[in-house]
């Protein structure tokens, strides 16, 4: 019993130390990004001045709209198949994965739209990142940027945060699909005031107040205070909401759904993490070359390798060593077979985050090497 209690204590202490170190690092990065907020604003607004961004947005929403139509048709007219996990069907690379695919005329729209979606999806990060450093190199403005009063890691993270914010912006219109896919009912409000619900509502109020404080022109100190208030409110709302909806018996806000919303949340989480990884890869490639075209082609080759791994997996026997290796890198299979069913595999999380952090580290080192040339 003493050994078990000691192990639990050591685990809690280790988690506490990791949490404190993570909070210190996060605050350090946050202050650094706040100092480089003008660069973030410039890079993010540049996407809306480029026709490439609008073309990417239109094509992406058109292909995803086609997948949504097929998913909705599958839910309403073709029986129980796909009803339980609509997100799995929506992001399948091939129709009816794992059940033996046969090329038939009925499956042709599903096949073409599935391949088209993943091709477009994997092309988006290279198109968003190809100009970030390659354009600076070709125009000669990278040297001016390196002499600015910001550090190399601030430049890299600012550009990365700007392209990641635009990547998230691409997914915002897709939220209108969720009420139909989930069969959401009318929202219900109850006066269920508990400590958890008060923490949840207080966090939401703090976030709203922080957003309102960003509208008027304030000094840097007040803007930083507003940013900290928003982050603190988000943390309180997240913790309070989780505890409120898992421990309280009556909810202050409730929306009924015909389908479990957890697979939907997991799918969006997976797509966000995959996008973060691919954007980091594209940013690294852009920092190594001068031509935007070369940067895009190299990043596309890496992205297509992930797609080919998912397709090649079907040609191998189940349980084989090469099949497991290809599955580990087959991003479409991760989204459709795991995240789309509400399963969060830590192996995928480690892959996405480690590759993204490693590529960002190499990008910083790539910029630092230019100072010694």
C-alpha positions as CSV (number, residue, x, y, z in Angstrom):
1,X,0.0,0.0,0.0
2,X,2.9,2.3,0.9
3,X,4.5,1.6,-2.5
4,X,1.3,2.3,-4.4
5,X,0.8,5.6,-2.5
6,X,4.5,6.5,-3.1
7,X,4.1,5.9,-6.8
8,X,1.0,8.0,-7.0
9,X,2.7,10.8,-5.1
10,X,5.7,10.7,-7.4
11,X,3.4,10.7,-10.4
12,X,1.5,13.7,-9.2
13,X,4.8,15.6,-8.4
14,X,6.2,14.8,-11.8
15,X,3.0,16.0,-13.5
16,X,3.0,19.1,-11.3
17,X,6.6,19.9,-12.3
18,X,5.9,19.3,-16.0
19,X,2.8,21.6,-15.7
20,X,4.8,24.4,-14.1
21,X,7.7,24.1,-16.6
22,X,5.1,24.0,-19.5
23,X,3.4,27.1,-18.1
24,X,6.7,29.0,-17.8
25,X,7.7,28.1,-21.4
26,X,4.2,29.0,-22.6
27,X,4.3,32.4,-20.9
28,X,7.8,33.0,-22.3
29,X,6.6,32.2,-25.9
30,X,3.5,34.3,-25.3
31,X,5.4,37.4,-24.4
32,X,7.8,36.9,-27.3
33,X,4.9,36.6,-29.8
34,X,3.3,39.7,-28.2
35,X,6.4,41.7,-29.0
36,X,6.2,40.5,-32.6
37,X,2.5,41.0,-33.0
38,X,3.0,43.4,-35.9
39,X,4.7,40.7,-37.9
40,X,1.8,38.3,-37.1
41,X,-0.7,40.9,-38.2
42,X,1.2,41.6,-41.4
43,X,1.6,37.9,-42.4
44,X,-2.0,37.1,-41.6
45,X,-3.5,40.0,-43.5
46,X,-1.2,39.2,-46.5
47,X,-3.3,36.0,-47.1
48,X,-6.4,38.1,-47.8
49,X,-4.5,40.2,-50.3
50,X,-3.4,37.2,-52.3
51,X,-5.7,35.5,-54.9
52,X,-4.1,32.2,-54.0
53,X,-5.8,32.2,-50.6
54,X,-9.2,32.8,-52.1
55,X,-8.7,30.1,-54.7
56,X,-7.7,27.7,-52.0
57,X,-10.7,28.6,-49.9
58,X,-13.2,28.2,-52.7
59,X,-11.8,24.9,-54.0
60,X,-11.5,23.5,-50.5
61,X,-15.1,24.4,-49.5
62,X,-16.4,23.0,-52.9
63,X,-14.7,19.6,-52.4
64,X,-15.7,19.4,-48.8
65,X,-19.3,20.4,-49.7
66,X,-19.4,17.5,-52.1
67,X,-18.3,15.2,-49.4
68,X,-20.9,16.6,-47.0
69,X,-23.6,16.0,-49.6
70,X,-22.6,12.4,-50.1
71,X,-22.5,11.9,-46.3
72,X,-25.9,13.4,-45.8
73,X,-27.2,11.2,-48.6
74,X,-25.7,8.2,-46.9
75,X,-27.3,9.1,-43.6
76,X,-30.8,9.7,-45.0
77,X,-31.3,7.2,-47.9
78,X,-29.0,4.3,-47.8
79,X,-29.8,2.6,-44.5
80,X,-27.7,2.2,-41.4
81,X,-24.3,2.1,-43.0
82,X,-22.3,5.3,-41.9
83,X,-25.1,6.5,-39.6
84,X,-23.1,5.9,-36.4
85,X,-19.9,7.6,-37.6
86,X,-20.7,10.2,-40.3
87,X,-17.2,11.8,-39.9
88,X,-15.6,8.5,-40.8
89,X,-17.6,8.3,-44.0
90,X,-17.0,12.0,-44.8
91,X,-13.2,11.7,-44.6
92,X,-12.7,8.2,-46.0
93,X,-10.0,7.9,-48.6
94,X,-11.8,4.9,-50.2
95,X,-15.5,3.9,-49.9
96,X,-16.2,1.5,-47.0
97,X,-12.6,1.2,-45.8
98,X,-11.8,-2.2,-44.2
99,X,-14.8,-3.9,-45.8
100,X,-13.4,-4.8,-49.1
101,X,-13.7,-2.2,-51.8
102,X,-15.0,-3.0,-55.3
103,X,-14.9,-0.6,-58.2
104,X,-18.6,-0.1,-59.1
105,X,-20.5,2.7,-60.7
106,X,-22.4,3.4,-57.5
107,X,-19.1,4.0,-55.6
108,X,-17.5,6.2,-58.2
109,X,-18.7,9.6,-56.7
110,X,-17.5,8.5,-53.3
111,X,-14.1,7.3,-54.7
112,X,-13.4,10.5,-56.8
113,X,-14.6,12.9,-54.1
114,X,-12.6,11.1,-51.4
115,X,-9.3,11.2,-53.4
116,X,-10.1,14.8,-54.5
117,X,-10.6,16.0,-50.9
118,X,-7.3,14.5,-49.7
119,X,-5.4,15.8,-52.7
120,X,-6.8,19.3,-52.1
121,X,-6.3,19.0,-48.3
122,X,-2.6,18.0,-48.6
123,X,-2.0,20.7,-51.2
124,X,-3.2,23.5,-48.9
125,X,-0.3,23.7,-46.4
126,X,2.4,24.0,-49.2
127,X,0.4,26.7,-50.9
128,X,0.1,28.6,-47.6
129,X,3.7,28.3,-46.6
130,X,5.6,28.5,-49.9
131,X,6.0,32.3,-49.8
132,X,6.7,32.8,-46.1
133,X,10.5,32.7,-46.4
134,X,11.1,31.9,-50.1
135,X,9.6,35.3,-51.1
136,X,11.7,37.1,-48.5
137,X,14.8,35.5,-49.8
138,X,14.0,36.2,-53.5
139,X,13.1,39.8,-52.9
140,X,16.0,40.5,-50.5
141,X,13.9,41.5,-47.6
142,X,14.9,38.6,-45.4
143,X,18.1,40.5,-44.4
144,X,16.1,43.5,-43.4
145,X,13.8,41.2,-41.3
146,X,16.9,39.7,-39.6
147,X,18.1,43.1,-38.5
148,X,14.7,43.9,-36.9
149,X,14.6,44.0,-33.1
150,X,13.1,40.5,-32.9
151,X,14.8,37.2,-32.4
152,X,14.9,34.4,-35.0
153,X,12.4,32.2,-33.1
154,X,10.0,35.1,-32.8
155,X,10.1,35.5,-36.6
156,X,9.6,31.8,-37.2
157,X,6.7,31.4,-34.7
158,X,5.1,34.6,-35.9
159,X,4.9,33.4,-39.5
160,X,3.9,30.0,-38.4
161,X,1.1,31.3,-36.2
162,X,-0.2,33.5,-39.0
163,X,-0.4,30.7,-41.5
164,X,-1.9,28.4,-38.8
165,X,-4.6,31.0,-38.0
166,X,-5.5,31.2,-41.7
167,X,-5.6,27.4,-41.8
168,X,-8.1,27.4,-39.0
169,X,-10.1,30.1,-40.8
170,X,-10.5,27.7,-43.7
171,X,-12.4,25.3,-41.4
172,X,-14.7,27.9,-39.9
173,X,-17.4,27.7,-42.7
174,X,-17.6,23.9,-42.2
175,X,-19.1,24.4,-38.8
176,X,-22.5,25.1,-40.5
177,X,-22.6,21.4,-41.5
178,X,-22.5,20.2,-37.9
179,X,-26.2,20.9,-36.9
180,X,-27.3,18.8,-39.8
181,X,-24.8,16.0,-39.4
182,X,-25.4,15.7,-35.6
183,X,-29.2,16.3,-35.7
184,X,-29.0,19.0,-33.1
185,X,-32.1,20.0,-31.3
186,X,-33.1,23.4,-29.8
187,X,-30.8,24.6,-27.0
188,X,-32.2,24.4,-23.5
189,X,-31.2,26.7,-20.6
190,X,-31.5,25.9,-16.9
191,X,-30.7,27.7,-13.7
192,X,-28.2,25.0,-12.6
193,X,-25.8,27.2,-10.6
194,X,-23.0,25.1,-9.1
195,X,-19.4,25.9,-8.5
196,X,-18.5,24.2,-11.8
197,X,-21.1,26.0,-13.8
198,X,-20.1,29.4,-12.2
199,X,-16.5,28.7,-13.2
200,X,-17.6,27.9,-16.7
201,X,-19.8,31.0,-17.1
202,X,-17.2,33.2,-15.4
203,X,-14.5,32.0,-17.9
204,X,-16.8,32.7,-20.8
205,X,-17.5,36.2,-19.5
206,X,-13.8,36.8,-19.1
207,X,-13.2,35.8,-22.7
208,X,-16.0,38.1,-23.9
209,X,-14.6,41.0,-21.9
210,X,-11.1,40.4,-23.3
211,X,-12.4,40.4,-26.8
212,X,-14.3,43.6,-26.2
213,X,-11.2,45.3,-24.8
214,X,-9.4,44.5,-28.1
215,X,-11.8,46.8,-30.0
216,X,-10.6,50.3,-28.8
217,X,-7.1,51.5,-29.3
218,X,-5.3,50.7,-26.0
219,X,-1.7,50.7,-25.0
220,X,0.6,47.7,-25.1
221,X,0.2,47.0,-21.4
222,X,-3.6,47.0,-21.5
223,X,-3.5,44.8,-24.6
224,X,-1.2,42.3,-22.9
225,X,-3.5,42.3,-19.9
226,X,-6.5,41.6,-22.2
227,X,-4.6,38.7,-23.8
228,X,-3.8,37.2,-20.4
229,X,-7.4,37.7,-19.3
230,X,-8.6,35.8,-22.5
231,X,-6.2,32.9,-21.8
232,X,-7.2,32.7,-18.2
233,X,-10.9,32.8,-19.1
234,X,-10.4,30.1,-21.7
235,X,-8.7,27.9,-19.1
236,X,-11.4,28.5,-16.6
237,X,-14.1,27.9,-19.1
238,X,-12.5,24.7,-20.3
239,X,-11.9,23.3,-16.8
240,X,-15.3,24.5,-15.5
241,X,-17.2,23.2,-18.6
242,X,-15.5,19.8,-18.4
243,X,-16.3,19.4,-14.7
244,X,-19.8,20.8,-15.1
245,X,-20.8,18.4,-17.9
246,X,-19.2,15.4,-16.3
247,X,-20.0,15.8,-12.6
248,X,-23.2,17.8,-12.4
249,X,-26.6,16.2,-12.9
250,X,-28.3,19.2,-14.4
251,X,-26.7,21.4,-17.0
252,X,-26.9,25.2,-17.4
253,X,-26.9,24.8,-21.2
254,X,-27.8,21.7,-23.1
255,X,-28.3,20.8,-26.8
256,X,-29.6,17.3,-27.7
257,X,-28.1,15.5,-30.6
258,X,-29.1,12.4,-32.6
259,X,-25.5,11.3,-33.0
260,X,-22.6,11.3,-30.5
261,X,-20.7,14.6,-31.0
262,X,-17.4,13.1,-29.6
263,X,-16.2,11.6,-33.0
264,X,-16.8,15.1,-34.6
265,X,-14.7,16.8,-31.9
266,X,-12.0,14.1,-32.4
267,X,-12.0,14.5,-36.1
268,X,-11.5,18.3,-35.9
269,X,-8.7,17.7,-33.4
270,X,-7.0,15.3,-35.8
271,X,-7.3,17.7,-38.8
272,X,-6.0,20.6,-36.7
273,X,-2.9,18.6,-35.6
274,X,-2.3,17.2,-39.1
275,X,-2.5,20.8,-40.5
276,X,0.0,22.0,-37.8
277,X,2.4,19.3,-38.8
278,X,2.2,19.9,-42.6
279,X,2.5,23.7,-42.1
280,X,5.6,23.2,-40.0
281,X,7.1,21.0,-42.8
282,X,6.2,23.6,-45.4
283,X,7.7,26.4,-43.3
284,X,11.0,24.5,-43.0
285,X,11.2,23.9,-46.8
286,X,10.4,27.5,-47.5
287,X,13.3,28.6,-45.3
288,X,15.8,26.5,-47.2
289,X,15.1,27.6,-50.8
290,X,14.7,30.9,-52.7
291,X,11.9,29.9,-55.2
292,X,8.3,29.7,-54.1
293,X,7.6,27.1,-56.7
294,X,10.4,24.8,-55.5
295,X,9.2,25.3,-51.9
296,X,5.7,24.3,-52.9
297,X,6.8,21.3,-55.0
298,X,9.0,19.9,-52.2
299,X,6.4,20.3,-49.6
300,X,3.8,18.8,-51.9
301,X,6.0,15.7,-52.4
302,X,6.2,15.2,-48.6
303,X,2.4,15.6,-48.3
304,X,1.7,13.2,-51.1
305,X,4.0,10.6,-49.5
306,X,1.5,10.6,-46.6
307,X,-1.4,10.1,-49.0
308,X,0.5,7.3,-50.9
309,X,1.2,5.6,-47.6
310,X,-2.5,5.4,-46.9
311,X,-3.3,4.0,-50.4
312,X,-0.4,1.6,-50.4
313,X,-1.6,0.2,-47.1
314,X,-4.6,-1.5,-48.9
315,X,-2.3,-3.5,-51.1
316,X,-0.7,-5.3,-48.2
317,X,-2.0,-8.1,-45.9
318,X,-3.4,-7.1,-42.6
319,X,-1.0,-7.4,-39.7
320,X,2.2,-7.3,-41.8
321,X,5.2,-5.3,-40.7
322,X,5.2,-3.0,-43.7
323,X,1.4,-2.6,-43.3
324,X,1.9,-1.3,-39.8
325,X,4.7,1.0,-40.8
326,X,2.6,2.5,-43.6
327,X,-0.4,2.9,-41.3
328,X,1.8,4.8,-38.9
329,X,2.4,7.5,-41.6
330,X,-1.0,7.2,-43.5
331,X,-2.7,10.4,-42.4
332,X,-6.0,9.7,-44.2
333,X,-6.2,6.4,-42.3
334,X,-5.6,8.1,-39.0
335,X,-8.5,10.5,-39.6
336,X,-11.0,8.1,-41.0
337,X,-10.4,5.0,-39.0
338,X,-9.4,6.5,-35.6
339,X,-10.4,10.1,-35.1
340,X,-13.5,9.7,-37.2
341,X,-14.7,7.0,-34.8
342,X,-13.9,9.0,-31.7
343,X,-10.6,7.2,-31.0
344,X,-7.6,9.3,-30.0
345,X,-4.4,7.3,-30.5
346,X,-1.5,8.8,-28.7
347,X,0.9,7.5,-31.3
348,X,-0.7,9.8,-33.9
349,X,-0.6,12.8,-31.4
350,X,3.1,12.1,-30.7
351,X,3.8,11.9,-34.5
352,X,2.1,15.2,-35.3
353,X,3.4,17.2,-32.4
354,X,7.0,15.9,-32.6
355,X,7.3,16.4,-36.3
356,X,5.9,19.9,-36.0
357,X,8.2,20.9,-33.1
358,X,11.2,19.4,-34.8
359,X,10.6,21.2,-38.1
360,X,10.1,24.5,-36.3
361,X,13.4,23.9,-34.5
362,X,15.1,23.3,-37.8
363,X,13.6,26.4,-39.3
364,X,15.0,28.5,-36.5
365,X,18.4,26.9,-36.9
366,X,18.2,27.6,-40.7
367,X,17.6,31.3,-40.0
368,X,20.4,31.4,-37.5
369,X,22.9,29.9,-39.9
370,X,22.4,32.8,-42.3
371,X,23.9,35.2,-39.7
372,X,27.2,33.4,-40.1
373,X,27.4,33.3,-43.9
